[in-house]
């Protein structure tokens, strides 16, 4: 082995050799991907992270190498010295002629390497699953042996793309004048939108650090300190329930700028996204967005038309809010619509507070939605908490069929609905009514479910369709039903629209702010805001949230102090690196673009983390666990 490591250095990776290298002597290292024994000749596909080269062991070329090759098995780690030659031709019984032996599916398919010398660096036990591009092995098993799973080409490709994503980001933001500055992971706990991981402080018994869920407060302090343009590719930590696009530890591209408005921030981020798509996917987004900017959609319109603030714009099927129409027609003869109209008459209908609404969505006739398919949609709606799914099929004369609604709906109301939703013959109208939040959620998910069922969009991935948009002008406050009070929809340091400042005390639900999300194909890939740097307005926002001066100082004292010492106007954004990488790779889950991810229960199947620790360690930290009986 020492000869190969000390004397024979690797000359090429296993994706490098081409016809121009024929006749050259080379040294290759890697893993045995496949071994084929043809009697006098033994063929080995040698694999590394770059690709595969076919190696031939011919006893006429080297008897010693051929003898050693007889023992080779998959995943053994070997080194070879050999000569590059053309694969030439071979006789095809099927074609009864000599045909090229080249493999058009491999970049190195024109050549092979005749081994003159071989060494075995390490033998391998039989892997628990086959190392192939596609696999039906359960994810739990692959995560348990993640170091083997990472040998598969799809994961190597995803991590290679992530590397390019990192490099493109750093280069672009550095060229734009941003400084990369690190912020601490161990921080003071401050209330926010996510649950923090807590870390006991051994040197301060009974006290705890929090793992930073974002660098938010620190990057604002950079602006106060005069570092006009900051960025960081940073790890963040949130103790949240997990899903396909969420992990307890994740990476974000964090940006903060001074002396800017919302448009300035958008321009910088759009340039970054254009650069990433070009360098990672070789796609010029200017062909989709010639102006170099993405469309903007008001938050209110996004909720009304799509039921959420991260709409998938690859297809139509918008929602239509029928609430005003229901009120105008006193329920239109439909019994379960009547109470909503009555509440409006009673003066209890408030569009800015959690209210009952009615929404409809048209499934085009081209989708061929059968009754059985409709029943599946209803079952899906019920799984989200809906009472059911009212639906009606539109006939040639505009009447409704296959629907119990047809028995009670007034002709005037039915025609008005057909008109406002744009329903045509053969279309099916889906209805939801009830609390706004539930209706929005159910209809938003039904829209995606039906689009995938009908093949309008792929089940996973994006194909060649990338639909970006900015969702802008959301409310600063949201009403908390449980607390019976107002809460910050994002965080308390978001700047309200200037024309809405006087509404902070009068009607907080009507205050919009300079917060924004960047959305791609139904995923929020970034979010941020223009910050509040005016202490006077900040105090008014705290007041609306029920946070008094003492509480504000206890929770945010160091930031509030900093804002008094000449804070510039500033704003920023954080892009989810993992989500961007997932969408670029077209994978089902962000676990496919993270080297060592956690499961949905937050466990590491490979290392078995989290684990219990010795009582002595807990005693040193002054921590006593409370175990469920």
C-alpha positions in Angstrom: 0.0 0.0 0.0 2.8 2.4 0.8 4.0 2.3 -2.8 0.6 3.7 -3.9 0.3 6.4 -1.3 4.0 7.4 -1.1 5.2 6.8 -4.7 2.2 6.4 -6.9 0.0 9.5 -6.6 -3.5 9.6 -8.0 -3.3 11.1 -11.5 -7.0 11.4 -12.3 -10.4 11.1 -10.7 -12.8 8.4 -12.0 -14.7 10.8 -14.3 -11.7 12.4 -16.0 -10.3 10.1 -18.6 -11.4 10.4 -22.3 -10.3 9.2 -25.7 -7.5 11.8 -25.7 -5.9 9.9 -22.8 -5.5 6.7 -24.7 -1.9 5.3 -24.3 -1.2 7.2 -21.1 -0.3 5.5 -17.8 -2.6 6.5 -14.9 -3.1 5.9 -11.2 -6.7 5.7 -9.9 -8.2 5.2 -6.4 -11.7 4.4 -5.4 -14.4 1.9 -4.4 -15.4 -1.2 -6.3 -18.9 -0.3 -7.6 -19.4 -3.5 -9.7 -17.3 -6.6 -10.5 -17.9 -8.8 -13.5 -15.8 -12.0 -14.0 -15.7 -13.1 -17.6 -13.3 -15.9 -17.0 -10.0 -14.8 -18.5 -11.0 -11.1 -18.0 -12.3 -9.4 -14.9 -14.0 -6.0 -15.2 -14.3 -3.6 -12.3 -16.3 -0.4 -12.3 -14.1 1.9 -10.1 -16.1 4.7 -8.4 -15.3 7.9 -6.5 -17.3 11.0 -5.9 -16.7 12.2 -9.5 -17.8 9.2 -11.4 -16.9 5.7 -12.7 -14.0 4.3 -14.8 -14.0 0.7 -16.1 -10.8 -1.2 -15.2 -9.9 -4.4 -16.9 -7.8 -7.1 -15.2 -6.1 -9.2 -18.0 -3.7 -12.0 -17.0 -1.7 -11.2 -20.2 -1.1 -7.7 -18.9 -0.4 -8.6 -15.3 -0.9 -12.0 -13.8 -0.4 -10.7 -10.2 -3.1 -8.0 -10.7 -5.5 -10.5 -12.2 -5.1 -12.9 -9.3 -5.7 -10.2 -6.7 -8.8 -9.0 -8.7 -10.4 -12.5 -8.3 -10.9 -11.7 -4.6 -12.4 -8.2 -5.1 -15.9 -7.5 -3.8 -18.2 -4.4 -3.9 -17.2 -1.4 -1.8 -13.6 -2.6 -1.3 -11.3 0.4 -1.5 -8.5 -0.1 -4.0 -5.8 1.7 -6.0 -4.7 0.7 -9.5 -1.9 1.6 -11.9 -2.7 0.9 -15.5 -2.8 2.0 -19.2 -5.7 3.8 -20.9 -7.0 2.1 -24.0 -10.0 2.3 -26.3 -12.9 0.0 -25.5 -12.8 -0.9 -29.2 -15.4 -3.3 -30.7 -17.0 -6.5 -29.8 -19.1 -9.1 -31.6 -22.9 -8.7 -31.1 -24.9 -11.9 -31.6 -28.0 -9.8 -31.8 -26.7 -7.7 -34.7 -24.4 -10.5 -36.0 -21.7 -7.9 -36.5 -18.9 -6.1 -34.7 -20.2 -3.1 -32.7 -18.6 -0.4 -30.6 -18.0 -1.6 -27.0 -18.2 2.0 -25.7 -20.8 2.9 -23.0 -22.7 6.0 -24.1 -24.2 6.3 -20.6 -20.8 7.1 -19.0 -18.6 10.2 -19.6 -15.7 7.8 -19.5 -17.5 5.2 -21.7 -15.0 5.4 -24.7 -12.1 4.1 -22.7 -11.0 1.5 -20.1 -7.9 1.1 -18.0 -5.9 -2.1 -18.3 -4.6 -2.8 -14.7 -0.8 -3.3 -14.4 -0.7 -3.1 -10.6 -3.3 -3.1 -7.8 -3.4 -2.6 -4.0 -6.3 -3.2 -1.6 -6.5 -0.3 0.8 -9.4 -1.8 2.7 -11.9 -4.6 2.5 -15.6 -4.1 3.1 -18.3 -6.1 4.7 -21.5 -6.7 2.6 -23.4 -3.3 2.9 -26.9 -3.4 4.4 -28.3 -2.1 1.1 -27.0 -1.8 -2.4 -25.2 1.4 -3.3 -27.2 2.4 -6.4 -28.6 5.6 -7.8 -32.2 4.5 -7.1 -33.2 2.5 -4.1 -36.3 1.2 -2.3 -34.5 0.8 1.0 -36.4 2.3 3.9 -35.1 5.8 4.8 -34.6 4.7 8.4 -32.0 2.2 7.3 -30.3 4.6 5.0 -30.1 7.2 7.7 -28.7 4.6 10.1 -25.9 4.0 7.6 -25.7 7.5 6.3 -22.0 7.3 5.4 -23.0 4.5 2.9 -26.1 6.4 1.6 -23.8 9.4 0.9 -21.9 7.3 -1.6 -25.0 7.2 -3.9 -24.9 9.5 -6.8 -28.1 11.5 -6.1 -26.9 12.6 -2.7 -23.4 13.4 -4.0 -25.0 15.5 -6.7 -27.2 17.3 -4.2 -24.2 18.1 -1.9 -22.2 19.2 -4.9 -25.0 21.6 -5.9 -25.1 22.8 -2.3 -21.4 23.6 -2.4 -21.9 25.6 -5.6 -24.8 27.4 -3.9 -22.6 28.3 -1.0 -19.8 29.6 -3.3 -22.2 31.6 -5.6 -23.7 33.2 -2.5 -20.4 34.2 -0.9 -19.0 35.5 -4.2 -22.1 37.5 -5.1 -22.6 39.1 -1.7 -18.9 39.9 -1.3 -18.9 41.5 -4.7 -21.9 43.6 -3.6 -19.9 45.0 -0.7 -21.3 42.8 2.1 -19.1 41.7 4.9 -19.3 38.1 6.3 -19.3 38.4 10.1 -20.1 35.7 12.5 -22.6 35.9 15.4 -22.8 33.8 18.6 -24.7 30.5 18.9 -25.0 30.7 22.7 -27.3 33.7 23.4 -29.8 35.0 25.8 -33.3 33.7 25.5 -35.7 36.2 24.0 -39.3 35.4 23.2 -40.0 34.8 19.5 -41.9 32.7 17.1 -40.1 29.5 17.7 -39.2 27.4 20.8 -35.5 27.6 21.6 -33.1 24.8 22.6 -31.7 25.6 26.1 -28.2 25.0 27.2 -27.3 24.8 30.9 -24.4 27.1 31.9 -22.1 25.1 34.1 -20.2 28.2 35.3 -23.5 29.9 36.2 -25.5 27.3 38.0 -29.3 27.5 37.4 -28.9 29.7 34.4 -29.2 28.8 30.7 -28.1 29.9 27.3 -30.4 29.6 24.3 -29.2 28.3 21.0 -29.8 31.1 18.5 -32.8 30.6 16.3 -31.5 33.3 14.1 -28.9 36.1 14.3 -31.7 38.7 14.2 -30.8 41.0 17.1 -27.1 40.7 16.5 -27.3 41.7 12.8 -29.3 44.7 13.8 -26.5 45.6 16.2 -24.1 45.4 13.3 -26.1 48.1 11.6 -26.0 50.3 14.7 -22.2 49.7 14.8 -21.9 51.0 11.3 -21.3 47.8 9.2 -23.6 48.9 6.4 -23.8 45.6 4.6 -23.6 42.2 6.4 -24.2 38.6 5.4 -23.6 35.2 7.0 -24.2 31.6 6.0 -25.2 30.6 9.5 -26.5 27.6 11.4 -29.7 28.2 13.4 -31.6 26.1 15.9 -35.3 25.7 16.6 -37.0 23.2 18.8 -40.1 22.8 16.6 -42.2 19.9 15.3 -40.5 18.7 12.1 -41.7 18.2 8.5 -40.3 17.6 5.1 -38.9 21.2 4.8 -37.9 21.7 8.5 -35.0 20.5 10.7 -34.1 21.3 14.3 -30.7 22.7 13.0 -30.7 24.4 9.7 -28.7 26.9 7.6 -29.8 30.2 6.3 -28.3 33.0 4.2 -28.6 35.9 6.5 -28.5 39.5 5.1 -28.8 43.0 6.7 -28.4 46.4 5.0 -28.4 50.0 6.2 -29.9 53.0 4.5 -32.2 51.0 2.2 -35.8 50.6 1.5 -37.7 47.5 0.5 -37.0 47.9 -3.2 -33.2 48.1 -2.6 -33.3 44.8 -0.6 -35.4 43.1 -3.3 -32.9 44.2 -6.0 -30.0 42.7 -4.1 -31.7 39.4 -3.4 -33.1 39.0 -6.9 -29.6 39.4 -8.2 -28.4 36.7 -5.8 -31.1 34.3 -6.9 -30.3 34.9 -10.6 -26.6 34.2 -9.9 -27.4 31.0 -8.0 -29.7 29.6 -10.7 -27.1 30.4 -13.4 -24.1 29.0 -11.6 -25.7 25.9 -10.0 -28.3 24.9 -12.7 -27.0 26.8 -15.7 -30.5 28.4 -16.0 -30.8 32.1 -16.9 -33.8 33.4 -15.1 -33.8 36.4 -17.3 -35.7 34.2 -19.9 -38.5 33.9 -17.3 -38.1 37.4 -15.8 -36.7 39.8 -18.4 -36.8 42.7 -16.1 -34.6 41.0 -13.6 -37.2 41.2 -10.9 -39.9 39.0 -9.5 -43.6 39.8 -9.4 -45.1 41.1 -6.2 -48.3 39.9 -4.5 -50.0 41.6 -1.6 -50.5 39.4 1.5 -54.2 40.1 1.5 -54.5 39.0 -2.2 -52.4 35.9 -1.6 -54.6 34.8 1.3 -57.8 35.6 -0.7 -56.7 33.9 -3.9 -54.6 31.0 -2.6 -55.3 30.6 1.1 -51.7 31.1 2.3 -48.8 33.5 2.0 -46.6 31.0 0.0 -48.7 30.4 -3.2 -47.6 27.9 -5.8 -48.0 29.9 -9.0 -47.1 27.1 -11.5 -50.9 26.7 -12.1 -54.1 28.6 -11.8 -57.1 27.4 -9.8 -57.4 30.5 -7.6 -59.8 30.7 -4.7 -62.8 33.1 -4.8 -64.1 34.7 -1.6 -67.8 34.4 -1.7 -68.5 36.0 1.7 -69.7 39.3 0.5 -71.9 37.6 -2.1 -73.3 35.3 0.6 -74.2 38.3 2.7 -75.8 40.1 -0.2 -78.0 37.1 -1.0 -78.8 36.4 2.7 -77.2 32.9 2.3 -78.7 32.3 -1.1 -81.0 29.6 0.2 -78.2 27.4 1.4 -78.9 26.6 5.1 -75.2 26.5 6.3 -74.5 29.9 4.6 -77.4 31.7 6.3 -75.7 32.1 9.7 -72.8 34.0 8.2 -75.2 36.5 6.6 -77.1 36.8 9.8 -73.9 37.6 11.8 -73.3 40.5 9.4 -76.8 41.8 10.0 -76.2 41.5 13.8 -73.1 43.6 13.5 -70.8 40.8 14.7 -69.1 40.3 11.3 -65.5 41.8 11.3 -63.2 41.1 8.4 -60.1 42.2 10.4 -60.8 39.7 13.2 -61.2 35.9 13.1 -64.5 35.6 11.2 -66.4 33.0 9.3 -65.9 33.2 5.6 -67.1 31.3 2.5 -64.7 30.3 -0.3 -65.0 28.5 -3.6 -62.5 27.0 -6.1 -63.2 25.7 -9.6 -61.8 22.4 -10.7 -61.7 22.6 -14.5 -63.5 20.0 -16.6 -60.2 19.0 -18.1 -59.2 17.5 -14.8 -61.8 14.7 -15.2 -62.6 14.8 -11.5 -64.8 11.7 -10.9 -67.2 11.2 -8.0 -64.6 8.9 -6.5 -61.9 11.5 -6.9 -64.3 14.0 -5.3 -64.8 11.7 -2.3 -61.0 11.5 -1.9 -60.8 15.3 -1.9 -63.6 15.4 0.8 -61.7 12.8 2.9 -58.6 14.9 2.6 -60.5 18.0 3.7 -61.9 16.2 6.7 -58.4 15.1 7.7 -57.5 18.8 8.1 -60.5 19.5 10.4 -63.2 20.5 7.8 -66.7 19.3 8.4 -67.0 18.2 4.7 -66.6 19.4 1.2 -69.6 20.8 -0.6 -69.3 20.6 -4.4 -71.4 21.1 -7.5 -70.9 20.2 -11.1 -71.9 22.9 -13.7 -74.3 21.8 -16.5 -74.6 23.4 -19.9 -77.4 25.6 -18.8 -75.6 26.8 -15.7 -77.5 24.5 -13.3 -75.8 22.4 -10.7 -75.8 18.7 -10.7 -74.4 15.9 -8.5 -74.8 18.2 -5.5 -77.3 18.5 -2.6 -76.8 22.3 -2.8 -78.9 22.3 -6.0 -82.1 21.5 -4.1 -82.0 24.7 -2.0 -79.8 27.3 -3.8 -81.7 30.2 -5.3 -81.3 30.6 -9.1 -80.1 34.2 -8.6 -77.4 33.1 -6.1 -76.3 30.1 -8.2 -75.9 32.2 -11.4 -74.0 34.9 -9.4 -71.6 32.2 -8.1 -71.1 30.7 -11.6 -70.3 34.2 -12.9 -67.9 35.3 -10.1 -65.9 32.0 -10.1 -65.9 31.8 -13.9 -67.4 28.3 -13.9 -68.1 26.7 -17.3 -69.9 23.5 -18.4 -68.3 20.4 -16.8 -66.4 22.4 -14.2 -66.8 21.4 -10.5 -67.1 24.1 -7.9 -65.7 23.2 -4.4 -67.0 25.1 -1.3 -65.6 25.6 2.2 -67.0 27.8 4.9 -66.3 28.5 8.6 -63.5 30.1 10.6 -61.2 32.0 8.2 -58.0 30.3 9.2 -59.4 26.8 8.7 -61.0 27.7 5.4 -57.8 29.2 4.1 -55.8 26.1 5.1 -58.2 23.5 3.8 -58.6 25.3 0.4 -54.9 26.0 0.0 -54.1 22.3 0.6 -57.0 21.1 -1.6 -55.7 23.3 -4.4 -52.3 21.6 -4.3 -53.7 18.1 -3.7 -55.9 18.4 -6.8 -53.2 19.9 -9.0 -50.9 16.9 -8.2 -53.8 14.4 -8.6 -54.5 15.8 -12.1 -50.8 15.9 -13.1 -50.8 19.7 -13.4 -47.7 19.7 -11.3 -45.4 16.8 -10.4 -45.8 15.0 -7.1 -42.3 16.1 -6.1 -39.7 18.5 -7.7 -40.5 21.3 -10.1 -39.6 20.1 -13.6 -38.4 23.2 -15.5 -40.9 25.5 -13.9 -39.7 28.1 -11.4 -42.3 30.6 -10.3 -41.0 33.2 -7.9 -42.9 36.0 -6.2 -42.6 38.4 -3.4 -45.5 38.4 -0.9 -45.6 41.9 0.6 -47.6 44.2 2.9 -48.8 41.8 5.5 -50.4 42.9 8.8 -48.0 43.8 11.6 -50.3 42.3 14.2 -52.4 39.1 14.4 -55.2 38.5 16.9 -54.6 35.7 19.4 -57.9 34.0 20.1 -56.5 32.3 23.2 -55.0 35.4 24.8 -57.8 37.7 23.5 -55.2 40.2 22.5 -52.8 41.2 19.7 -49.5 39.5 18.9 -46.7 40.3 16.5 -47.3 38.5 13.2 -43.5 38.4 12.6 -41.6 40.2 15.4 -42.0 43.4 17.3 -39.2 45.3 15.4 -40.9 45.4 12.0 -41.6 48.8 10.6 -45.3 49.7 10.0 -46.3 51.6 6.9 -46.0 55.3 7.7 -49.7 55.9 6.9 -50.7 53.2 9.3 -48.8 54.4 12.4 -51.8 56.2 13.8 -53.8 53.0 13.6 -51.6 51.2 16.1 -53.7 52.2 19.0 -57.0 52.7 17.1 -57.2 49.4 15.2 -54.1 47.2 15.2 -55.7 44.7 12.8 -55.5 47.2 10.0 -51.8 48.0 10.4 -49.7 46.7 7.5 -45.9 46.6 7.6 -42.8 46.3 5.5 -42.4 42.6 5.9 -41.9 40.3 2.9 -41.5 36.7 1.9 -39.8 35.3 -1.2 -41.8 32.3 -2.5 -40.9 29.6 -5.0 -43.3 27.0 -6.2 -45.3 27.0 -3.0 -42.3 27.2 -0.6 -41.2 30.2 1.4 -37.5 30.3 0.7 -36.8 33.6 2.4 -38.4 36.2 4.7 -37.5 39.5 6.3 -38.5 43.0 7.0 -37.5 46.7 7.2 -36.8 47.2 10.9 -38.2 49.7 13.3 -35.4 52.1 14.3 -37.6 54.8 15.8 -37.8 54.4 19.6 -41.1 56.3 19.7 -43.0 54.1 17.3 -41.3 51.1 18.9 -42.9 52.0 22.2 -46.3 52.3 20.6 -45.9 48.8 19.0 -45.0 47.3 22.4 -48.0 49.0 23.8 -50.3 47.3 21.3 -48.8 44.0 22.2 -49.4 44.6 25.9 -45.6 44.9 26.6 -44.9 47.6 29.1 -41.6 49.4 29.5 -40.3 47.1 32.2 -41.1 43.9 30.3 -39.6 45.4 27.1 -36.4 46.2 28.9 -36.2 42.8 30.5 -36.6 41.0 27.1 -34.9 43.3 24.7 -33.0 45.8 26.8 -29.6 45.6 25.0 -31.2 46.1 21.6 -33.4 49.0 22.8 -30.3 50.6 24.4 -28.4 50.3 21.1 -31.2 51.8 19.1 -30.8 55.0 21.1 -27.3 55.6 20.0 -27.8 56.5 16.4 -29.4 53.6 14.6 -29.7 53.9 10.9 -32.7 52.9 8.9 -32.1 49.2 8.1 -33.7 46.0 7.0 -32.8 42.5 6.0 -33.8 39.0 5.0 -32.9 35.3 5.7 -33.0 32.8 2.9 -33.4 29.1 3.8 -30.3 27.5 2.4 -31.7 24.0 2.9 -35.0 24.8 1.2 -33.3 26.5 -1.7 -31.0 23.5 -2.1 -34.0 21.1 -1.9 -35.8 23.0 -4.7 -32.7 23.2 -6.9 -32.2 19.4 -6.5 -35.9 18.6 -7.0 -35.9 16.2 -4.0 -38.8 15.3 -1.7 -37.2 16.4 1.6 -34.5 18.7 2.9 -33.0 15.6 4.4 -31.8 14.8 0.9 -29.6 17.9 0.8 -28.2 17.8 4.3 -25.3 15.5 5.0 -26.4 14.2 8.4 -30.0 15.1 9.0 -32.4 14.3 11.8 -35.6 12.3 11.5 -39.1 13.8 12.0 -38.7 12.9 15.7 -35.5 14.9 15.8 -33.2 11.8 16.2 -30.0 10.9 14.5 -30.4 7.3 13.4 -26.7 6.9 12.8 -25.2 8.2 16.2 -28.4 7.5 18.2 -28.6 11.1 19.4 -30.1 12.4 21.6 -29.1 10.0 24.4 -29.3 10.1 28.2 -26.2 11.2 30.1 -24.6 10.2 33.4 -26.0 11.5 36.7 -22.6 13.0 37.4 -22.9 15.2 34.3 -26.3 16.4 35.3 -25.2 17.1 38.8 -22.3 19.2 37.5 -24.8 21.3 35.5 -27.3 21.6 38.4 -30.0 19.9 36.2 -32.4 17.3 37.4 -34.6 15.5 34.7 -38.3 15.0 35.2 -39.2 11.7 33.6 -42.7 10.8 32.7 -44.0 7.8 34.6 
